[in-house]
């Protein structure tokens, strides 16, 4: 504060010119401007923005009446159903923090999260009653109030899950609830536990300001129109569906809900509702492009897809382009609200071949428009690596779309923010055009005879073989070389390929030392978000460590 | 701060997760991601984002080296040329505040603003040398450093305006200048004096946070693509061109520069560069749709246009629709960074007739997506008026895209923000669908026999007459009725209409008491931004007051 600065005298913030940034404002606006536009589609159910706003206000009001407020946690264990969408607004309206639980977790993990996050309320779909009964038994007297979502699509549980059902809870609330914006835009809006392959998961705390900005970011990066029709192939429990519940409120889009990712369900929905946009991990797109072609018949419009969650194999990028799905590759992590980098397409790429474009679009790219910066930093110096496509460093982010930190974990928080950057743990190079290309997770790199081998590079080669549906490459201990690549491969239904054939195929595309020494056939284990569980495979390969 | 709130412990802001919101970040990103995409087009000149960033950094660096920094003002008097665009980045990079001067001001007004704003530097086009010599003479020893922009399109001034020219100043600076984001996003970025029809103008101070958000707002409200081609028909001195210099940096658009609004210049530019977007007051579009049709030949693509600055006459909305210009009606004021409301189109309007759509699109509408709220408040109670299309109140805004206040004018600032809303001085009704429709400026309303007459309604009727190019209606004192409407009308070139004919025409469309009692033919005086100067007309009509 310069006492002599005329621009600071009598020009303070006041209620007219300063309001907390919060995505709750988007819902209020869409309900006012487009009250009768469709917000939610689920089976035969339709819900417009006016109805959705009223239901969210009821939820916020009912929670508040039951004593839930600022600093409290409301956990949900729900598939992509309307109640999950509503929770993204109703819970923060009460002032509380939304903790979405991965629906594939086991009872121990759920119990840990409910306890660590101090959830006062748990809203859960009855599909998950068996695992939740176990988890709640572990909590004993510390169990939260449990609210059951009774979806007609699911048979009632053997014993009811909760004290009351979701519609009863809403009925307790006021559809005209005078909710308040957060006192401070830095207030927490969500708690998401990282899938953490081992050890206790970390609770990523995000804030209203970041959720607001990333919701807008999605619109700007993807040039979203007003009223898109968005298919929920991405779990909303995964970093709040990359902020898309809030993005849909900003552009008054229609959310097509979906309990599970199955091409036999997805294609009819795309056809019936003329779905315009979707998001997902490569595995989702892989399923779609490998589904029987008759499922696609009658679909003539293009669908725009964001792809992230793992570096997309070239075969997926090519397959989608051929199938009328216009992919945009984004990259991020829970700690940065989902997408925080985008492989921004350059107009001149349009003139290149499909293969060249796939190569370029397979990179993680540049900072999202409203994210401040992405950089690849040399771990030794903390300085950016040379943009030469060879020098490897760690991908780091900085900006307003970065978490507050890890809940009750100051050590991990300080480590993640060392040097004024958020450290992702992903290793990458920077190409001469400034685009970041991930080479590996730091723990996934294979070191063979002193040479670094990118497991992703080997996987990319395998994915180009026509018989391969999924491939994962990990280190296998080797007396001579230290480590050598070992491949786990899942073939397409009906397709055949031998170990020798795949090794030969890789020889044609890779340097000799990068070629897998061994190929194991079978289903590749994945997390609920489509990430391959390499720690399981490392175990099977007899690798250096199952901790990874 | 609740000591017991786990979401506030060890989860503070740090350089990794909190950065000041500033539109300067957009320029840095476009220069990095799209270095060779076109940023500026001016005559034969082309400048890409990399070059533009380097020039802006030179400007910021040169200003800083000359002692300009935080709390200082840099004034510019420039048409829509590249230097004007660059000033929107280079000046705030130095930490200073950009004060754009209306290029049609007289010497007294310029001298007042330079003195009141304490400008340390003035960057000016040599076209304005005559008036600036006078203004600077009035300032005497308090004159700022004057930098002249020597545009080849303009003959050199009789005596040079400044100590140095703009290119010399840039040459003093460093193209790699390590500029800093503002310490605080609440820091001032621009100072804009309101055109104020009488009395001393007020200096509207805006901040980095608002400029950032409104730049994004323009993208979201208008569904701007990446790389639009934007024609500068709107003066950048008018609320920083509604934030579009910053919007263009966000979407890496090409700015087609333009010294003056003339259809004979505009149509060839639209054709040559395939202009996709433009903004302007109704007068701009009126000129375009009334220009000789041969100017338009060969233009087959659609142009999207934002229109604001005055309520658009129905004839303009209809004319543009017929001419392939897709208008979106926005509304705002300098105090809210330009557009702050938008007449958001409803999908169901597509099925209506042109006339019906024009009626609906002629309203000021709803809050801009990232503006918090617009409301029409009853001056007596401060409460929203009933949405009945009849109850009149004052249009008020609230949110993050509202000025800091008026420079060195705490009284006017407090008045503008009374009750936690920014008061526009515009009178409006709210239609049952929640859309705001301005009926008049509070000072423009005509009170005849106790009935309020909206001057805009009468002007709309006159504009529908085929011979009318521009019309303005003001109050004329009347012994019996208090006031009666008096119309000032400018006819299209070659068109003819008598006073009696226009009065008859209005009788067919308006209630008797609203029909102009008198019609005066001649040029209608306008401000540089296309607003009709009603205070001049009130004088001519012998109205109650020239102060208005």
Interface residues (C-beta under 8 A of the other chain):
Chain A: X2 X4 X5 X6 X7 X8 X9 X10 X11 X12 X13 X14 X15 X16 X17 X18 X19 X21 X25 X26 X29 X32 X33 X34 X37 X70 X71 X97 X118 X186 X187 X188 X205 X210 X216 X219 X220 X223 X224 X225 X226 X227 X250 X251 X344 X346 X347 X366 X367 X369 X370 X372 X397 X398 X399 X400 X402 X403 X404 X405 X407 X408 X410 X413 X416 X417 X420 X421 X422 X434
Chain B: X2 X4 X5 X6 X7 X8 X9 X10 X11 X12 X13 X14 X15 X16 X17 X18 X19 X21 X25 X26 X29 X32 X33 X34 X37 X70 X71 X97 X118 X186 X187 X188 X205 X210 X216 X219 X220 X223 X224 X225 X226 X227 X250 X251 X344 X346 X347 X366 X367 X369 X370 X372 X397 X398 X399 X400 X402 X403 X404 X405 X407 X408 X410 X413 X416 X417 X420 X421 X422 X434
